[in-house]
Amino acid sequence: MIDFSSGYTYSDILSGMLAEVDDSLDKREGSLIQTALAPVAWYLEGLALALSQIQGGASVLTAQGSDLDYLVANRGLTRTAATYAVRRGSFNVQIPAGSEFKTINGADSVVFSSGDFIEESGGLYVYEMTCETAGEIGNAYTGTILPVTSIAGLQTATIGAIITVGADAETDVSLRARYIETFTAAPYGGNITEYRQAILAIPGVGGVQVYPAESYQGGGTVLCSICSDDFTAVDSSLVETVQNTICPPGDGSNDPSPDGYGIAPVGAAVDIVSATNKTVNISFTATFAASVVNGAAVYADEIRDAIAEYIADVAESWGNALRSRAISYNVTVYAARVIAAILSVPEVVNVSNLTINGASGDLQLTESSALQEIPVLGEVVINV
């Protein structure tokens, strides 16, 4: 590969061309030769930039956006598109289909349109409300909504529980990871790789742990635990979506059917559950540089962001199984890594008395077929 990081700027190219001109000629700025070569150098810099972009888009490791989409298509993969949140809307009167309402949360406000009637409950009429903006933004707001469409007699309008979770479009990082995983093991006959690839392709899912028969409830059973694409516990509606895609319940039953009506092979009853958020509270004593005044307050946000970045890295690895004959997962918040994150803030010169959830040392999260914990940063207490 060509290293375009140096030697291909306008000044580098112009200097190189002038160096090839005999020194007996006038090459100073403003001279005829320099004036003639300058536009060529500018044009070549543009070509170098275009070549750098083409080269970057030719490799999965560096490609972005549509370039990455084209490359992963060679392995039969497509980027999961953003989906629209569907919520329960409650009104004191019946409303026509297609009625529009707007949330009242400032710059993040979105419009919902009414769909199918669900039920009448407590004197209110409940409808499916679909967010007109795709992505997670449709999941955020709960409360009063304002009518965009005029509706006679309307006095109460609220948006409530999520029916279908809205998810953002898959990121380059996630899509690249799915592509690379296709080379580690071939998906076949309901092996772990097939479960992972099928579930991770569902919008809104960011990670999955798979517990096969021996680790779960014996022959013919599989447990798949999922987290959201922001690596936290998921809403029950997403669990239901994944359950119905992978292994839907049998007729008249709430239990997954082993009859093969989903992606799961015949004979496998697959339960889909959500990861459980494990709040991680951090407390420590910080020593700041001598020139820093009231460092615990001034740098609190910066320190928290540094710790949060490390906790996010741990959460992103939640679905990575240990490579062994027995499938197991190890999710640990290491005290040394927390300290390193804190010390990445230049004004902090020392850290002592660190505790994680009230105890010194590392925090080992529980990862089993009974409970799958994923770390979420809680309180950060800075003592001086």
C-alpha positions in Angstrom: 0.0 0.0 0.0 1.1 3.6 -0.7 1.7 5.8 2.4 -0.1 9.0 1.6 0.5 10.5 5.0 3.6 12.4 4.0 5.2 13.6 0.8 2.0 14.3 -1.1 1.0 17.8 0.1 1.0 20.8 -2.3 4.3 22.1 -0.7 6.0 18.7 -0.8 5.1 18.1 -4.5 6.1 21.6 -5.5 9.4 21.3 -3.7 10.1 18.0 -5.3 9.4 19.4 -8.8 11.6 22.5 -8.2 14.4 20.3 -7.0 14.5 18.7 -10.5 15.0 22.1 -12.1 18.6 23.2 -12.7 19.8 25.6 -10.0 21.2 28.0 -12.6 17.6 29.0 -13.3 15.4 31.3 -11.2 13.1 29.1 -9.1 12.2 31.7 -6.4 8.6 32.3 -5.5 7.0 34.4 -8.1 9.4 33.3 -10.8 8.2 32.0 -14.1 9.1 28.4 -13.3 7.6 28.5 -9.8 4.4 30.1 -11.2 4.1 27.5 -13.9 4.7 24.5 -11.6 2.4 25.7 -8.7 -0.9 24.8 -10.4 0.5 21.4 -11.3 1.5 20.7 -7.7 -2.0 21.8 -6.6 -3.6 19.4 -9.1 -1.4 16.5 -8.1 -2.2 17.0 -4.5 -5.9 16.5 -5.4 -5.0 13.3 -7.3 -3.1 12.0 -4.3 -6.0 12.7 -2.0 -8.4 10.8 -4.4 -6.0 7.9 -4.6 -5.7 7.8 -0.8 -9.5 7.6 -0.6 -9.7 4.9 -3.2 -7.0 2.9 -1.5 -8.8 3.2 1.9 -12.1 2.1 0.4 -10.6 -1.0 -1.1 -9.9 -2.7 2.3 -12.5 -3.8 4.8 -10.2 -2.6 7.6 -10.3 1.0 6.4 -13.4 1.3 4.2 -16.3 3.5 5.4 -19.9 4.0 4.5 -20.9 2.8 1.1 -17.4 1.5 0.3 -17.7 -0.9 3.3 -21.2 -1.9 2.1 -19.9 -3.0 -1.2 -17.1 -5.0 0.3 -19.1 -6.9 2.9 -21.7 -7.8 0.2 -19.1 -10.3 -1.0 -19.8 -12.3 2.1 -23.6 -12.0 1.8 -23.8 -9.3 4.5 -25.8 -6.1 4.4 -25.9 -3.2 6.8 -28.9 -3.3 9.1 -31.0 -0.2 8.3 -32.5 2.2 10.9 -35.9 1.2 12.1 -38.9 3.2 13.3 -40.1 3.2 16.9 -43.7 2.1 17.4 -45.2 3.3 20.7 -48.6 3.2 22.5 -50.5 6.5 22.3 -53.4 7.3 24.6 -56.2 9.8 23.8 -59.4 10.9 25.3 -61.2 10.6 21.9 -61.0 8.4 18.9 -58.5 9.7 16.3 -58.3 9.1 12.6 -55.5 6.9 11.1 -52.6 9.0 10.1 -53.1 11.8 12.7 -49.8 13.4 13.5 -48.5 14.4 17.0 -45.3 16.1 18.0 -43.3 15.4 21.2 -42.3 18.4 23.3 -38.6 17.8 24.1 -37.0 20.7 22.3 -34.4 20.0 19.7 -35.0 16.2 20.0 -38.7 16.5 19.3 -40.1 14.1 16.7 -43.5 13.5 15.0 -45.6 10.3 15.5 -48.4 9.3 13.3 -51.3 7.1 14.4 -51.9 3.6 13.2 -54.1 0.7 14.3 -56.4 0.9 17.3 -55.3 -1.3 20.1 -57.8 -1.0 22.9 -59.9 1.3 25.1 -58.5 1.4 28.6 -59.5 3.6 31.6 -61.6 5.9 29.4 -58.7 6.4 26.9 -58.3 5.2 23.4 -55.0 3.5 22.7 -53.4 3.4 19.3 -50.2 2.3 17.7 -48.0 5.4 17.1 -45.1 5.2 14.6 -42.3 7.7 14.8 -41.7 9.4 11.4 -38.0 9.6 12.1 -36.0 6.4 12.1 -33.6 5.5 14.9 -33.3 5.4 18.6 -34.6 9.0 18.9 -38.1 7.6 18.7 -37.6 5.6 21.9 -36.6 8.5 24.2 -39.6 10.7 25.0 -42.5 9.7 27.2 -45.3 12.1 28.1 -47.6 14.7 26.6 -47.7 15.1 22.8 -49.2 18.0 20.8 -51.5 17.5 17.8 -50.2 18.6 14.4 -53.5 17.4 13.0 -56.6 19.2 14.2 -58.9 16.7 16.2 -62.2 17.8 17.6 -62.6 17.3 21.4 -59.0 16.3 22.0 -57.9 17.1 25.5 -55.5 14.3 26.4 -52.7 13.0 24.2 -49.7 11.1 25.6 -47.0 8.8 24.2 -46.1 5.8 26.3 -44.8 2.2 26.2 -42.6 1.0 23.4 -44.2 -1.6 21.1 -41.3 -1.9 18.7 -37.9 -0.4 19.5 -36.4 2.1 17.0 -32.8 1.4 16.1 -30.2 3.5 14.4 -28.5 2.2 11.2 -25.7 -0.2 11.9 -22.3 1.5 12.4 -19.2 0.8 10.3 -17.5 -0.7 13.4 -20.3 -3.2 14.0 -20.6 -4.1 10.3 -16.9 -4.6 10.0 -16.8 -6.8 13.0 -19.6 -9.0 11.6 -17.7 -9.3 8.3 -14.5 -10.4 10.1 -16.3 -12.9 12.1 -17.5 -14.7 9.0 -13.9 -15.9 8.5 -13.4 -17.3 12.0 -16.0 -20.0 11.7 -18.5 -21.0 9.1 -22.2 -20.7 10.0 -23.7 -24.1 9.6 -26.5 -26.3 11.0 -27.3 -24.1 14.0 -23.7 -23.7 15.3 -22.9 -20.8 17.5 -21.6 -18.7 14.6 -24.9 -19.1 12.8 -26.9 -18.0 15.9 -24.5 -15.0 16.4 -24.7 -13.9 12.7 -28.5 -14.2 12.5 -29.1 -12.4 15.8 -26.6 -9.6 15.2 -28.2 -8.9 11.9 -31.4 -7.9 13.6 -31.8 -4.1 14.0 -31.2 -2.9 17.6 -29.0 -5.9 18.7 -25.4 -5.0 19.6 -24.2 -8.2 21.2 -25.2 -11.8 21.9 -24.1 -14.6 24.2 -25.0 -18.1 23.2 -25.4 -20.9 25.8 -25.9 -24.3 24.1 -27.7 -27.4 25.5 -25.0 -28.5 28.0 -24.8 -25.0 29.5 -28.6 -24.4 29.5 -31.3 -27.0 30.0 -30.0 -30.0 28.2 -30.6 -31.5 24.8 -32.6 -29.5 22.3 -32.4 -26.2 24.2 -30.4 -23.1 23.5 -30.3 -19.7 25.4 -29.3 -16.5 23.6 -28.9 -13.4 25.6 -28.8 -10.1 23.8 -27.9 -6.5 24.5 -28.8 -3.3 22.6 -26.6 -1.6 20.1 -25.5 0.8 22.8 -24.5 -2.2 24.9 -27.1 -2.1 27.6 -30.1 -4.3 28.5 -32.9 -4.3 25.9 -36.6 -3.6 26.0 -39.0 -6.5 26.1 -40.2 -5.6 22.6 -36.8 -6.3 21.1 -36.6 -9.6 22.9 -39.9 -10.5 21.4 -38.8 -9.5 17.9 -35.7 -11.6 18.2 -37.6 -14.5 19.7 -40.1 -14.5 16.8 -37.3 -14.3 14.2 -35.1 -17.0 15.7 -37.5 -19.4 17.3 -41.2 -18.3 17.6 -43.5 -19.9 20.2 -45.7 -22.8 19.1 -49.4 -22.3 18.5 -51.2 -21.5 21.7 -48.0 -21.6 23.7 -45.6 -19.1 25.2 -42.7 -21.5 24.9 -40.3 -21.5 21.9 -41.2 -24.2 19.4 -38.5 -26.7 18.3 -40.4 -27.3 15.1 -38.1 -25.1 13.0 -40.5 -22.2 12.1 -37.8 -19.6 12.7 -34.1 -19.4 11.8 -33.2 -22.0 14.4 -33.0 -25.6 13.1 -35.6 -28.3 13.7 -35.2 -29.8 17.1 -33.8 -26.6 18.8 -36.0 -24.7 21.3 -34.2 -21.3 21.6 -35.0 -18.9 24.4 -34.1 -15.2 23.9 -33.5 -13.1 27.0 -32.0 -9.7 27.7 -28.7 -9.0 29.4 -29.0 -7.5 32.9 -27.5 -4.1 33.5 -24.8 -4.2 36.3 -24.3 -0.7 37.7 -20.6 0.0 38.3 -20.0 2.6 41.0 -16.4 4.0 41.3 -14.9 5.8 44.2 -11.2 6.9 44.6 -8.9 9.5 46.0 -7.3 11.7 43.4 -4.2 13.9 43.7 -4.1 16.8 41.3 -1.2 18.8 40.0 -0.1 21.6 42.4 -1.3 24.3 40.0 -4.9 22.8 40.0 -7.5 24.5 42.2 -10.7 22.5 43.1 -9.7 19.7 40.7 -12.4 17.3 41.8 -15.1 19.7 40.6 -13.3 21.2 37.7 -12.3 17.9 36.1 -15.2 15.7 37.3 -16.8 15.4 33.9 -13.5 14.7 32.1 -12.6 12.0 34.6 -16.1 10.4 34.3 -15.9 10.5 30.5 -12.5 8.7 30.6 -13.9 6.0 32.9 -17.1 5.7 30.8 -15.0 5.1 27.7 -13.2 2.1 29.4 -16.5 0.7 30.7 -17.9 1.0 27.2 -15.0 -1.0 25.9 -15.8 -3.7 28.5 -19.4 -3.7 27.5 -18.6 -4.0 23.8 -16.7 -7.2 24.5 -19.6 -8.7 26.5 -20.6 -11.1 23.7 -17.1 -12.4 22.9 -16.8 -16.0 24.1 -13.6 -17.4 25.4 -12.0 -19.7 22.8 -12.3 -23.1 24.5 -14.1 -26.4 24.1 -16.7 -25.2 26.6 -18.5 -21.9 25.8 -17.9 -19.4 28.5 -17.8 -15.6 28.8 -15.5 -13.4 30.9 -16.6 -9.8 31.6 -14.3 -8.1 34.1 -13.9 -4.5 35.1 -10.2 -4.3 36.0 -9.2 -1.8 38.7 -5.8 -1.1 37.0 -7.6 -0.2 33.8 -9.9 2.2 35.7 -6.9 3.8 37.3 -5.2 4.1 33.9 -8.3 5.8 32.5 -8.4 8.3 35.4 -4.7 9.1 34.9 -5.2 9.8 31.2 -6.5 13.1 32.5 -3.2 15.1 32.6 -4.1 17.1 35.7 -4.5 13.9 37.8 -1.1 12.8 39.1 -2.0 10.0 41.4 -4.9 7.7 42.3 -5.4 5.7 45.5 -8.0 4.0 47.5 -10.0 2.9 44.4 -13.1 0.8 45.0 -15.5 -0.7 42.5 -19.0 -1.2 44.0 -17.5 -0.7 47.5 -14.7 -3.3 47.2 -11.1 -3.0 46.2 -9.8 -5.0 43.3 -11.4 -6.1 40.1 -15.1 -6.6 39.5 -16.0 -9.9 38.0 -19.5 -9.9 36.4 -21.7 -12.9 36.4 -22.0 -14.6 33.0 -24.0 -17.8 33.1 -27.2 -19.3 31.6 -29.0 -18.0 34.7 -27.7 -14.4 34.6 -25.8 -12.4 32.1 -24.6 -9.1 33.4 -23.4 -6.1 31.3 -21.6 -3.2 32.9 -23.2 0.3 33.0 -21.3 3.2 34.7 -23.1 4.5 37.8 -21.8 6.9 40.4 -18.2 8.3 40.3 -17.0 9.7 43.6 -13.8 11.7 43.6 -12.2 12.2 47.0 -9.3 14.6 47.4 
